[in-house]
Amino acid sequence: MIKLLNCWKIVKLDPETEPFLSKYSARQILIGMKAQIESLLRGQGMEESCQKKLNAMLGTVYLYLGMISLDTGEVSMGKTNLEKCKEIIEKFQMEPDFILIALNMYNQYGIMLSVNEPKSSKLYLDIAENLYADFKRKGANPIDISDLFQLNNESHNVEIGLQNLEKIHTLTLYYLAQIFGAMQDALRSSVYCHLTLKKQLEMSDYDPIDWALNAATLSQFFMEKNCFKQARHHLAASLFILDEHKKQLDFNKEETEAYNAQLETYNHRSADVARCWLKYGIILLSKSKERLLNHTDDITEHCSLSTNFSDLNINFEGNLSRYDLKNLIFSDLNISSYEQEITDQFILVLPDAKKVFLHSQMWANKAQEYYTLETLASDFIEIVLDQTQLYYNLIFFEDDPENQAKLHKRRIKLLENVIANVNSQYYLQYCRQVWFELARTYADILDIKYDKLRDTKSRPTPHSLSKINHLVDNGINHYTNFINSFKDKVTEVLPEKIPDDVERPFLQAYFHKAALYGRYVSLDKEVQLKNTELSLECYKYIYDYCEKHKKSKELIAMEYGICKEMVTLLPVKILKLKNS
């Protein structure tokens, strides 16, 4: 057994040319052990207790042989060994000598079947989960697998056995989370992810960086489901674990290569968690906005939407219950101070929206301390795009048009800083997003200025009209940059068919560009004529494109209908301008 354990330990040291060298060595040891145990079992007059112990040992050998075969890609052989293990131990699986073998075996079945037969995989993992629960209720102490091979079974290490029981169960929970994810059952997957994290905390068996990242990632699922109570809790837990890890790093501070590597990892992952907090604020404001738009009457009376996962209508099976839904918390962590920094309730009014905004902006700034434009431009741009979305969501709660315009201008400043400092050739996909967003933002300010003109009884000043035309110029320029980015670099001609994944925004950019040409303010007939012709040119491009590529009509059904009208109406307007 010692030789076998040594083989397991040096697996990571195997050369790249022979990645399974240690496992093949372990297999040979196991085959020898199997022969010896089977020889002993063939003996006569053996006591039942001795026979049972040998069966546990033989089941272990087949389990390990199965695990090695699965690891080395020999699935058929792995399945055969697991079936042999199951045949030997199944009737004893609730006994202390066999429980850990059985749980490991069912987990291995779950892994083996997870790719091609997820439903069958789940059945085996369900057995493991139920078997663990039944054994715990029984109150017995499991015998660790390594103790099975000791001469004196009476002096087994109870603590190690219990620890390994919990570790194996943690893996069962983890595999169930993965299987539910593969079966597109995201809700159950999220619950099992939480249970895995909770079990790791209870056992103090986790890597703080990995744990924090997993908790923060899980929070993303909860916030998308409006479950801001659970999302905030998991983010707070993530932050708490990172802070505790940083304290430990500082306590053991020593300017070594290992310390610097750990500090770099901490800074990197702290920035990732900061980005998750930023997303929390964005989504909370966005979902609050949707809620208000969908319930314009008495929202407290007519809206049943909740921010608590436990209020979702879910029928759970197996060992999960409504209790599990109400207790998706890490009760061992003191994180209330982290949670109190931001609400988990839907936003109704501007002052509360500002609090969310400021908290989220703080995390955006923290993330950009690590993700800078000079070192990690792609991530920096993504954070900027998130910041502009944060501003956009705040604008909904702002009633004052002047303040709305100011917030839009801050969005523009953020976006134009990106365009001014990155190479559009290397960061084309991001620049396209920025150009499109800039054009939309200028159009939004234009709407505010137009509304102000309508509300003004006095004659508009030349300065105010110049501002409007300047906004139109900027909107058109950014849409043009977006459109031109699809042109061939040599011929400078647009492709006949735009790639499917960007076809809709491309056509929308053309449509909005056409509309912007119609928003110039000018008394000059020649200028009016030129702008109308350019507008028609854009509408006609969309119309002709959709006639040629019929499926494209479905992507922009409303815009296509308007284009169809405009290619008929605008020629008449052009004729009138020419004749006036």
C-alpha positions in Angstrom: 0.0 0.0 0.0 2.9 2.4 0.8 4.4 1.8 -2.7 0.9 2.5 -4.2 0.6 5.8 -2.3 4.1 6.8 -3.4 3.0 6.3 -7.0 0.0 8.6 -6.5 2.2 11.3 -5.0 4.7 11.5 -7.8 2.1 11.7 -10.6 2.7 15.4 -11.1 6.5 14.7 -11.6 5.9 12.4 -14.6 7.7 13.6 -17.8 5.6 15.2 -20.5 6.6 12.4 -22.9 5.2 9.8 -20.4 2.4 11.6 -18.6 0.9 8.3 -17.1 4.2 6.7 -16.1 3.3 6.7 -12.3 -0.2 5.6 -12.9 1.0 2.6 -15.0 3.4 1.7 -12.1 0.5 2.0 -9.7 -1.6 -0.3 -11.9 1.1 -3.0 -11.8 1.2 -2.8 -8.0 -2.6 -3.0 -7.8 -2.7 -6.0 -10.1 -0.2 -7.7 -7.8 -2.4 -6.8 -4.7 -5.5 -8.1 -6.5 -3.8 -11.5 -7.1 -2.8 -11.8 -3.4 -6.2 -10.8 -2.1 -8.0 -13.2 -4.4 -5.7 -16.0 -3.4 -6.5 -15.3 0.3 -10.2 -15.3 -0.4 -10.0 -18.7 -2.0 -8.7 -20.1 1.3 -10.9 -22.4 3.5 -12.3 -21.8 7.0 -11.9 -18.0 7.0 -13.8 -16.0 9.6 -16.6 -13.8 8.2 -15.0 -10.6 9.5 -11.7 -11.5 7.8 -13.5 -12.3 4.6 -15.4 -9.0 4.7 -12.2 -7.1 5.3 -10.6 -8.8 2.3 -13.7 -7.9 0.2 -13.3 -4.3 1.2 -9.6 -4.4 0.2 -10.5 -6.1 -3.1 -13.2 -3.5 -3.8 -10.6 -0.8 -3.2 -8.2 -2.4 -5.7 -10.9 -2.5 -8.4 -11.9 1.1 -7.6 -8.3 2.3 -8.0 -7.9 0.2 -11.2 -11.0 1.8 -12.6 -9.9 5.3 -11.7 -6.5 4.8 -13.4 -8.2 3.5 -16.5 -10.5 6.5 -16.7 -7.6 8.8 -16.1 -5.6 7.2 -18.9 -8.5 7.3 -21.3 -9.3 3.6 -21.2 -13.0 4.0 -20.5 -14.1 0.5 -21.3 -11.6 -1.0 -18.9 -12.5 1.6 -16.3 -16.1 0.7 -16.6 -15.3 -3.0 -16.2 -13.3 -2.4 -13.1 -16.0 -0.2 -11.5 -18.6 -2.8 -12.2 -16.4 -5.4 -10.5 -16.0 -3.1 -7.5 -19.8 -2.6 -7.4 -20.4 -6.3 -7.5 -18.1 -6.9 -4.5 -19.2 -4.1 -2.2 -22.8 -3.2 -3.0 -24.4 -5.3 -0.3 -22.0 -4.0 2.3 -22.0 -0.3 1.2 -23.6 1.1 4.3 -21.0 -0.5 6.6 -18.1 1.6 8.0 -15.4 -0.5 6.1 -17.2 0.0 2.7 -18.8 3.5 2.8 -15.8 5.5 1.5 -15.2 2.9 -1.2 -18.9 3.1 -2.3 -19.0 6.9 -2.3 -15.8 7.1 -4.3 -17.1 4.5 -6.7 -20.4 6.2 -7.4 -18.6 9.5 -7.9 -16.4 7.8 -10.5 -19.5 6.5 -12.3 -20.8 10.0 -12.3 -17.5 11.3 -13.9 -17.4 8.5 -16.4 -20.9 9.1 -17.7 -21.0 12.9 -17.4 -20.1 13.7 -21.0 -22.3 11.3 -23.0 -24.9 10.2 -20.5 -25.6 13.1 -18.1 -28.9 11.6 -16.9 -27.3 8.3 -16.0 -24.4 10.2 -14.4 -26.9 12.1 -12.2 -28.5 8.8 -11.1 -25.2 7.5 -9.7 -24.4 10.8 -8.0 -27.9 10.8 -6.5 -27.1 7.4 -5.0 -23.9 8.8 -3.6 -25.7 11.8 -2.1 -28.4 9.6 -0.5 -25.9 7.0 0.7 -23.9 9.8 2.5 -27.1 11.1 4.1 -28.2 7.7 5.3 -24.8 6.9 6.7 -24.7 10.2 8.6 -28.1 9.5 10.1 -26.7 6.1 11.2 -24.1 7.9 13.3 -21.3 5.5 12.6 -17.6 6.3 12.0 -16.3 5.4 8.6 -13.0 3.5 8.3 -10.5 5.3 6.0 -9.5 3.3 3.0 -5.8 3.4 3.9 -6.7 1.8 7.3 -8.3 -1.2 5.6 -4.8 -2.3 4.7 -3.5 -2.1 8.3 -3.0 -5.3 10.3 -5.0 -3.9 13.2 -8.3 -2.5 12.0 -9.4 -1.7 15.5 -7.0 1.2 15.9 -8.1 3.1 12.8 -7.9 6.9 12.7 -11.5 8.1 13.2 -10.7 11.8 12.5 -9.1 11.0 9.1 -12.1 8.7 8.2 -14.6 11.5 9.0 -12.6 14.1 7.1 -12.4 11.9 4.0 -16.1 11.2 4.2 -16.8 14.9 4.0 -14.2 15.4 1.3 -15.8 12.7 -0.9 -19.2 14.2 -0.3 -17.9 17.6 -1.3 -16.9 16.1 -4.6 -20.3 14.6 -5.0 -21.9 18.0 -4.5 -19.4 19.5 -7.0 -20.1 16.8 -9.6 -23.9 17.3 -9.2 -23.5 21.0 -9.8 -21.6 20.3 -13.0 -24.2 17.7 -14.1 -27.1 20.0 -13.5 -25.3 22.6 -15.5 -24.8 20.2 -18.4 -28.5 19.3 -18.2 -29.4 23.0 -18.5 -30.8 23.1 -15.0 -29.1 26.3 -13.9 -31.1 26.8 -10.7 -30.2 23.4 -9.2 -26.7 23.8 -10.4 -26.4 27.1 -8.5 -27.7 25.5 -5.3 -25.2 22.7 -5.5 -22.4 25.1 -6.3 -23.3 26.9 -3.1 -23.4 23.7 -1.1 -20.0 22.8 -2.4 -18.5 26.2 -1.3 -20.2 25.9 2.0 -18.9 22.4 2.6 -15.4 23.6 1.7 -15.6 26.4 4.3 -16.9 24.0 7.0 -13.9 21.7 6.4 -11.4 24.6 6.0 -10.4 22.7 2.8 -10.1 25.3 0.1 -7.8 27.6 -1.8 -8.8 31.2 -0.8 -8.3 32.6 -4.3 -10.2 29.8 -6.1 -13.0 29.9 -3.4 -13.4 33.7 -3.8 -13.5 33.5 -7.6 -16.1 30.7 -7.5 -18.3 32.5 -5.0 -18.1 35.7 -7.1 -18.9 33.8 -10.3 -21.9 32.2 -8.6 -23.1 35.7 -7.7 -23.4 36.5 -11.4 -26.0 33.8 -11.8 -28.0 35.0 -8.9 -28.1 38.6 -10.0 -29.2 37.6 -13.5 -32.2 35.9 -11.8 -33.0 39.0 -9.8 -31.8 37.2 -6.6 -29.8 40.2 -5.3 -29.9 39.0 -1.7 -27.9 35.9 -2.6 -25.8 37.7 -5.2 -24.7 40.3 -2.6 -24.1 37.6 0.0 -21.8 35.6 -2.2 -19.9 38.7 -3.4 -19.5 39.8 0.3 -18.2 36.3 1.2 -15.8 36.4 -1.8 -14.4 39.8 -0.6 -14.1 38.6 3.0 -12.1 35.6 2.0 -9.8 37.7 -0.2 -9.3 40.2 2.7 -8.4 37.4 5.1 -6.0 36.0 2.5 -4.4 39.4 2.1 -3.9 39.7 5.9 -2.2 36.3 5.9 0.1 37.4 3.0 1.0 40.6 4.8 1.7 38.7 8.0 4.1 36.4 6.3 5.5 39.2 4.1 8.9 38.3 2.7 10.3 39.8 -0.5 10.7 36.5 -2.3 9.7 35.3 -5.7 7.0 33.1 -4.2 5.5 36.0 -2.2 5.5 38.3 -5.2 3.8 35.7 -7.2 1.1 35.2 -4.6 0.6 39.0 -4.3 0.3 39.3 -8.1 -2.4 36.6 -8.0 -4.2 38.3 -5.2 -4.2 41.7 -7.0 -5.4 40.0 -10.2 -8.2 38.1 -8.7 -9.2 41.1 -6.4 -9.7 43.1 -9.6 -11.9 40.3 -11.0 -14.1 40.4 -7.9 -14.2 44.2 -8.2 -15.6 43.7 -11.7 -18.2 41.4 -10.3 -19.3 44.1 -7.8 -19.5 46.6 -10.8 -21.7 44.1 -12.6 -23.9 43.8 -9.5 -24.6 47.6 -9.6 -25.2 47.6 -13.3 -27.7 44.7 -13.2 -29.4 46.0 -10.0 -30.1 49.3 -11.7 -31.1 47.7 -15.0 -33.5 45.2 -13.4 -35.0 48.0 -11.2 -35.5 50.0 -14.4 -37.3 47.1 -16.1 -39.5 46.5 -13.0 -40.6 50.2 -13.0 -41.3 50.2 -16.7 -43.3 47.0 -16.5 -45.4 48.2 -13.5 -46.3 51.9 -14.1 -49.2 51.7 -11.6 -48.9 50.9 -7.9 -45.7 48.9 -8.0 -45.8 47.7 -4.4 -49.3 46.3 -4.9 -49.1 44.9 -8.4 -45.5 43.6 -8.6 -44.6 40.3 -7.0 -41.0 40.3 -8.3 -38.6 39.4 -5.4 -34.9 39.8 -4.9 -34.7 36.6 -2.8 -33.9 33.2 -4.4 -36.0 31.4 -1.8 -39.2 33.1 -3.2 -38.7 31.5 -6.6 -41.2 28.8 -7.4 -39.0 25.7 -7.7 -40.0 22.1 -7.1 -36.9 20.4 -5.7 -36.2 16.7 -5.5 -33.9 14.4 -3.6 -32.2 15.9 -0.5 -32.9 19.5 -1.4 -35.8 21.3 0.1 -37.2 24.8 0.6 -34.9 25.0 3.6 -31.9 24.8 1.4 -33.2 27.7 -0.7 -33.7 29.8 2.4 -30.3 29.0 3.7 -28.0 29.8 0.8 -25.7 31.6 3.2 -22.3 31.1 4.7 -23.3 31.3 8.4 -19.7 30.9 9.6 -18.5 34.1 7.9 -19.0 37.5 9.6 -19.8 39.5 6.5 -22.7 41.8 7.5 -20.4 44.9 7.3 -19.6 44.0 3.6 -23.3 43.5 2.8 -24.4 46.8 4.3 -22.3 48.8 1.8 -25.0 48.3 -0.9 -28.7 47.4 -1.0 -30.1 44.1 -2.2 -33.5 45.6 -2.9 -34.9 47.0 -6.2 -34.3 50.7 -6.7 -37.2 53.2 -6.9 -35.8 56.7 -6.6 -32.7 58.7 -7.6 -31.0 59.0 -4.2 -30.9 55.2 -3.9 -29.8 54.9 -7.5 -26.9 57.3 -6.8 -25.8 55.2 -3.8 -25.6 52.1 -6.0 -23.9 54.1 -8.8 -21.2 55.5 -6.5 -20.5 52.1 -4.9 -20.2 50.5 -8.3 -18.0 53.3 -9.6 -15.7 52.7 -6.7 -15.2 49.1 -7.7 -14.7 50.1 -11.4 -11.9 52.3 -10.3 -10.4 49.5 -8.2 -10.5 47.1 -11.1 -8.7 49.6 -13.3 -5.9 49.9 -10.8 -4.9 46.4 -12.1 -6.5 46.4 -15.6 -4.8 49.5 -17.1 -5.0 50.7 -20.7 -1.2 50.2 -21.0 -1.0 46.7 -19.7 -4.3 44.9 -20.3 -6.2 47.0 -22.8 -9.0 44.5 -23.6 -10.0 44.2 -20.0 -9.7 48.0 -19.5 -12.1 48.6 -22.4 -14.6 46.1 -21.1 -14.6 47.9 -17.7 -15.1 51.3 -19.5 -18.1 49.8 -21.4 -19.5 48.6 -18.1 -19.0 52.1 -16.7 -20.9 53.6 -19.5 -23.7 51.2 -19.0 -23.7 52.1 -15.3 -24.2 55.8 -16.2 -26.9 54.8 -18.7 -28.8 53.0 -16.1 -28.5 55.9 -13.6 -29.9 58.3 -16.3 -33.2 56.5 -16.1 -33.7 57.7 -12.5 -32.7 61.3 -13.3 -35.6 63.5 -14.2 -33.7 66.7 -15.0 -32.8 66.8 -18.7 -29.7 69.0 -18.0 -28.4 66.4 -15.6 -29.2 63.6 -18.0 -27.1 65.4 -20.7 -24.2 65.8 -18.2 -24.2 62.1 -17.4 -24.2 61.3 -21.2 -21.2 63.6 -21.6 -19.3 61.7 -18.9 -20.1 58.5 -20.9 -18.7 60.2 -24.0 -15.5 61.2 -22.2 -14.9 57.7 -21.1 -15.4 56.2 -24.5 -13.5 58.8 -26.5 -10.5 58.3 -24.2 -10.5 54.7 -25.4 -10.7 55.6 -29.1 -7.9 58.2 -28.7 -5.5 55.7 -27.0 -5.9 52.3 -28.7 -5.1 51.0 -32.1 -8.4 50.2 -33.8 -6.7 47.6 -36.0 -5.6 45.5 -33.0 -8.7 46.1 -30.9 -11.3 46.2 -33.7 -14.0 44.3 -31.9 -13.8 46.6 -29.0 -13.6 49.8 -31.1 -16.7 48.8 -32.9 -18.6 48.6 -29.6 -17.2 52.0 -28.6 -18.1 53.6 -31.9 -21.6 52.3 -31.8 -22.0 53.4 -28.2 -20.6 56.8 -28.8 -23.0 57.3 -31.8 -26.0 56.3 -29.6 -24.9 58.6 -26.8 -24.6 61.6 -29.1 -28.1 60.7 -30.4 -29.4 60.6 -26.8 -28.1 64.0 -26.1 -29.6 65.2 -29.4 -33.0 64.0 -28.2 -32.6 66.0 -25.0 -31.6 69.2 -27.0 -34.5 68.8 -29.4 -37.0 68.4 -26.5 -35.5 71.6 -25.0 -36.0 73.4 -28.2 -39.7 72.3 -28.4 -40.3 73.5 -24.9 -38.7 76.9 -25.6 -41.2 79.5 -26.7 -38.5 81.9 -27.9 -36.8 81.6 -31.2 -33.7 79.2 -31.1 -30.4 81.0 -31.1 -27.8 80.2 -33.8 -25.5 78.8 -31.1 -28.2 76.3 -30.0 -28.7 75.2 -33.6 -25.0 74.9 -34.1 -24.8 72.6 -31.0 -27.5 70.4 -32.5 -25.7 70.1 -35.8 -22.5 69.3 -34.0 -24.2 66.5 -32.2 -25.5 65.1 -35.5 -22.0 65.4 -37.0 -20.5 63.4 -34.1 -23.2 60.7 -34.2 -22.9 60.2 -38.0 -19.1 60.1 -37.8 -19.1 57.4 -35.2 -21.7 55.3 -37.1 -19.6 55.8 -40.2 -16.4 54.6 -38.4 -18.4 51.5 -37.2 -19.7 50.8 -40.8 -16.4 51.4 -42.5 -14.7 48.9 -40.1 -16.3 46.1 -42.1 -14.8 47.3 -45.4 -12.0 45.3 -47.1 -8.7 46.8 -46.2 -7.4 46.7 -49.8 -10.5 47.5 -51.9 -12.3 49.5 -49.2 -15.6 47.9 -50.3 -18.2 46.5 -48.0 -18.7 42.7 -48.3 -21.8 41.5 -50.0 -22.9 39.7 -46.8 -22.1 40.9 -43.3 -21.1 38.1 -40.8 -24.2 36.8 -39.0 -23.0 37.7 -35.5 -22.6 41.4 -36.4 -25.2 41.8 -39.1 -28.0 43.3 -36.9 -25.8 46.0 -35.3 -24.4 46.8 -38.8 -27.8 47.3 -40.3 -29.0 49.3 -37.3 -25.9 51.6 -37.6 -26.9 52.3 -41.2 -30.5 52.9 -40.2 -29.6 55.3 -37.4 -27.1 57.1 -39.6 -29.9 57.6 -42.2 -32.2 59.0 -39.5 -29.4 61.4 -38.2 -29.0 62.9 -41.7 -32.7 64.0 -41.4 -32.0 65.8 -38.1 -29.7 68.5 -39.3 -31.1 72.0 -38.9 -30.5 74.2 -41.9 -32.3 76.9 -43.9 -30.1 76.3 -46.8 -32.0 74.3 -49.5 -28.7 72.9 -51.0 -27.7 71.6 -47.6 -31.2 70.2 -47.0 -31.0 68.5 -50.4 -27.6 67.0 -49.8 -28.6 65.6 -46.4 -31.8 64.2 -47.7 -30.0 62.4 -50.5 -27.5 61.0 -48.1 -30.3 59.8 -45.9 -32.0 58.1 -48.9 -28.7 56.5 -49.8 -28.5 54.8 -46.4 -32.2 53.7 -46.3 -31.8 52.3 -49.8 -28.7 50.4 -48.9 -30.6 48.6 -46.0 -33.6 48.0 -48.3 -31.6 46.5 -51.1 -29.5 44.5 -48.6 -32.6 43.0 -47.0 -34.2 42.2 -50.4 -31.1 40.4 -51.4 -30.7 38.6 -48.0 -34.3 37.8 -47.1 -33.5 36.5 -43.6 -32.0 39.8 -42.6 -35.5 41.4 -42.6 -36.3 39.3 -39.5 -33.3 40.9 -37.7 -34.6 44.4 -38.2 -38.3 44.0 -38.9 -39.3 47.4 -37.6 -36.4 49.3 -39.2 -36.9 47.5 -42.5 -40.6 48.7 -42.6 -39.5 52.3 -42.1 -36.8 51.9 -44.8 -39.3 50.6 -47.2 -41.4 53.7 -46.7 -38.5 56.1 -46.8 -37.2 54.8 -50.2 -40.6 55.8 -51.5 -41.1 59.1 -49.6 -37.7 60.7 -49.8 -37.4 60.8 -53.6 -40.5 63.0 -53.6 -39.0 65.3 -51.0 -35.8 65.5 -53.0 -37.7 66.4 -56.1 -39.5 69.2 -54.2 -36.2 70.6 -52.9 -34.7 70.6 -56.4 -37.7 72.4 -57.7 -38.0 75.0 -54.9 
